[in-house]
């Protein structure tokens, strides 16, 4: 006989053929709209194909993780290896979103700078035990937030520097250091990466009930406990994202993270 939480979860979203059909229809609708509206990035690479592939990958990855979690939670070494894998994938994803050249690996710095202190604090204070059932979801949420902030902050900063290159040169002509000139131009644009998390925190409970809150309720927790956990997640995310944006902005200003094409590669392309 199913427990009350299991019944609640099944009632919210039963896993059956209907769910599969609806998911397929929603993905098809998203891809169709993106294709018809010609939604694409600055390089004219359409998002329709990317969305289709992302949906397929999400299904495959979640299926694999669902089976792997059962093994991971039984062993601390496996748990730490899984967390390291999460971090590596986040770094690769964020870095390649920001730049196509070899400097993409610098994305590891803002993600680690934001996530590591928070996770360490949670483990040292005992708020989160060194167990997969608790550590994996919390760490995953924080890494995901840092990934988003790093991508948005890095891309916006580099886009702004490209579009307003003349203003950077003007700052240099006035005697500013290269780093300071870049910061003056890129800082406002990169700071906008904090807006999604800020708006989510400001409107929680009034516009949306985020996943942590709903998940706790379905797991049988009281509304007060679910609210406390969700508040912690939102505040922790703001801290993580603020650090990630500040660090990625500094990396862009220092020229560590850039979009310049190596001379050898540009010469080869010109032949």
C-alpha positions in Angstrom: 0.0 0.0 0.0 1.3 3.4 -1.0 2.2 6.0 1.8 0.5 9.4 1.9 3.6 11.2 0.3 3.7 8.6 -2.5 0.0 9.0 -3.2 0.4 12.8 -3.2 3.3 12.7 -5.7 1.4 10.2 -7.9 -1.6 12.5 -7.8 0.4 15.5 -8.8 2.2 13.9 -11.8 1.5 10.2 -12.5 4.2 8.5 -14.5 2.3 6.9 -17.3 1.8 6.9 -21.1 -0.2 10.1 -20.9 2.8 11.9 -19.3 5.0 10.7 -22.1 2.7 12.0 -24.7 2.2 15.4 -23.1 6.0 15.8 -22.7 6.5 15.0 -26.3 3.8 17.4 -27.4 5.3 20.2 -25.2 8.8 19.6 -26.6 7.5 19.6 -30.1 5.6 22.9 -29.5 8.7 24.5 -28.1 10.8 23.4 -31.1 8.2 24.5 -33.6 7.8 28.0 -32.1 11.6 28.4 -32.0 11.9 27.3 -35.6 8.9 29.5 -36.9 10.1 32.5 -35.0 13.7 31.9 -36.2 15.0 32.2 -32.7 18.8 32.1 -32.9 22.0 33.4 -31.2 24.3 36.1 -32.5 25.9 33.7 -34.9 22.6 32.8 -36.4 22.6 29.3 -34.9 19.0 28.4 -34.4 17.7 27.2 -31.0 15.1 24.8 -32.4 17.6 22.0 -32.9 19.3 22.8 -29.6 16.0 22.6 -27.7 15.1 19.2 -29.3 18.5 17.8 -28.4 18.3 19.3 -24.9 14.9 17.6 -24.3 16.2 14.2 -25.5 19.4 14.5 -23.4 17.4 15.5 -20.3 15.2 12.4 -20.6 18.2 10.1 -21.1 20.3 11.8 -18.3 17.5 11.8 -15.8 16.8 8.1 -16.5 20.4 7.3 -15.9 20.7 9.4 -12.8 17.5 8.0 -11.3 19.1 4.5 -11.4 22.6 5.7 -10.4 21.4 7.6 -7.3 20.5 4.4 -5.5 24.1 3.3 -5.7 25.8 6.6 -5.1 24.0 7.2 -1.7 25.6 4.0 -0.3 29.2 5.1 -0.6 31.0 8.4 0.3 33.6 8.0 -2.4 30.9 7.4 -5.0 29.0 10.4 -3.6 32.1 12.7 -3.9 32.8 11.4 -7.4 29.2 12.2 -8.5 29.5 15.7 -7.1 32.8 16.2 -8.9 31.1 15.0 -12.1 28.3 17.5 -11.6 30.9 20.3 -11.1 32.9 19.2 -14.2 29.8 19.2 -16.4 28.7 22.6 -15.1 32.2 24.1 -15.9 32.2 22.7 -19.4 28.7 23.8 -20.1 29.2 27.3 -18.7 32.6 27.8 -20.3 31.6 26.8 -23.8 28.5 29.0 -23.5 30.8 32.0 -22.8 33.6 31.5 -25.2 34.6 29.0 -28.0 38.4 29.3 -27.3 40.6 27.6 -24.7 39.9 30.1 -21.9 36.5 28.4 -21.3 38.0 26.4 -18.4 38.3 29.6 -16.3 34.5 29.1 -15.7 35.6 26.7 -13.0 36.7 29.6 -10.8 33.4 31.5 -10.4 31.4 28.3 -10.0 33.8 26.9 -7.4 34.1 30.3 -5.6 30.4 30.5 -5.2 29.5 26.9 -4.3 32.5 25.6 -2.3 32.2 28.0 0.7 28.5 27.4 1.0 28.7 23.6 0.8 31.6 23.6 3.2 29.7 25.7 5.7 26.7 23.4 5.5 28.8 20.3 6.1 30.8 21.8 8.9 27.7 23.1 10.8 25.9 19.8 10.3 23.0 21.4 8.5 23.6 19.0 5.6 25.0 15.5 6.4 27.6 13.9 4.2 24.9 11.6 2.6 23.8 11.5 -1.0 20.1 11.8 -0.1 20.8 15.3 1.2 24.1 16.5 -0.3 23.4 15.7 -4.0 20.2 17.8 -4.3 21.5 20.7 -2.3 24.8 20.8 -4.1 23.1 20.3 -7.5 20.8 23.3 -6.9 23.8 25.5 -5.9 25.9 24.4 -8.8 23.0 25.0 -11.2 22.6 28.5 -9.8 26.3 29.3 -10.1 26.3 27.9 -13.7 23.4 30.2 -14.7 25.0 33.3 -13.1 28.4 32.5 -14.6 27.0 32.1 -18.1 24.8 35.2 -18.0 27.4 37.3 -16.3 30.2 36.2 -18.6 28.3 36.5 -21.9 26.8 39.9 -21.0 30.2 41.2 -20.0 31.9 40.1 -23.2 29.1 41.2 -25.4 29.2 44.6 -23.8 32.9 44.9 -24.3 32.6 44.0 -27.9 29.7 46.4 -28.6 31.4 49.3 -26.7 35.0 48.7 -27.5 35.4 52.3 -28.4 34.5 53.4 -24.9 37.1 51.0 -23.5 39.7 52.6 -25.7 38.5 56.1 -24.6 39.0 55.0 -21.0 42.5 53.9 -21.7 43.2 57.2 -23.4 42.1 59.0 -20.2 44.7 57.0 -18.2 42.6 54.1 -16.9 44.2 50.7 -16.5 43.0 48.1 -18.9 41.2 46.2 -16.1 39.5 49.3 -14.8 38.4 50.5 -18.2 36.8 47.1 -18.9 35.1 47.0 -15.5 33.5 50.4 -16.0 31.9 49.1 -19.2 31.1 45.5 -18.3 30.0 45.8 -14.7 26.4 47.0 -15.3 25.7 44.4 -18.0 27.2 41.5 -16.0 25.3 42.6 -12.9 22.0 42.0 -14.7 22.8 38.2 -14.3 21.5 38.5 -10.8 18.0 39.7 -11.8 16.4 36.2 -12.3 17.5 35.0 -8.9 16.6 38.3 -7.2 13.1 38.3 -8.8 12.5 34.7 -7.9 13.3 35.4 -4.2 11.2 38.6 -4.1 8.1 36.9 -5.6 8.4 33.5 -3.9 5.0 32.4 -2.4 3.2 35.2 -4.3 3.9 34.2 -7.9 5.5 30.7 -7.7 6.1 27.9 -5.3 9.6 26.6 -6.2 10.6 23.0 -6.4 12.2 22.6 -3.0 9.0 23.8 -1.3 6.8 21.5 -3.3 9.2 18.6 -3.0 9.3 18.9 0.8 5.5 19.0 1.0 5.2 15.9 -1.2 7.8 14.2 1.0 5.5 14.6 4.0 7.1 17.7 5.6 5.1 20.4 7.3 4.5 23.7 5.4 6.6 25.5 7.9 9.6 23.2 7.4 9.1 23.3 3.6 9.1 27.1 3.8 12.3 27.2 5.9 14.1 24.9 3.5 13.0 26.9 0.5 14.1 30.2 2.2 17.5 28.7 2.8 17.8 27.6 -0.8 16.8 31.0 -2.2 19.2 32.9 0.2 22.0 30.5 -0.5 21.5 30.8 -4.2 21.7 34.6 -4.0 25.0 34.3 -2.2 26.4 31.8 -4.7 25.3 33.8 -7.7 26.6 37.1 -6.3 30.0 35.5 -5.9 29.9 33.8 -9.3 29.0 37.1 -11.1 31.7 39.1 -9.2 34.4 36.5 -10.0 33.5 36.0 -13.7 33.4 39.8 -14.1 36.9 40.1 -12.7 38.1 37.3 -15.0 36.7 39.1 -18.0 38.2 42.4 -16.9 41.6 40.8 -16.4 41.5 39.3 -19.8 41.6 35.7 -18.5 38.2 34.9 -20.0 37.9 36.2 -23.5 36.7 35.4 -27.0 39.9 36.3 -28.9 40.9 33.8 -31.6 44.4 32.5 -31.4 46.7 34.0 -34.1 47.6 30.6 -35.6 43.9 29.6 -35.9 42.8 33.0 -37.4 45.7 32.7 -39.9 44.6 29.1 -40.9 41.1 30.3 -41.4 42.3 33.1 -43.7 44.1 30.7 -46.1 
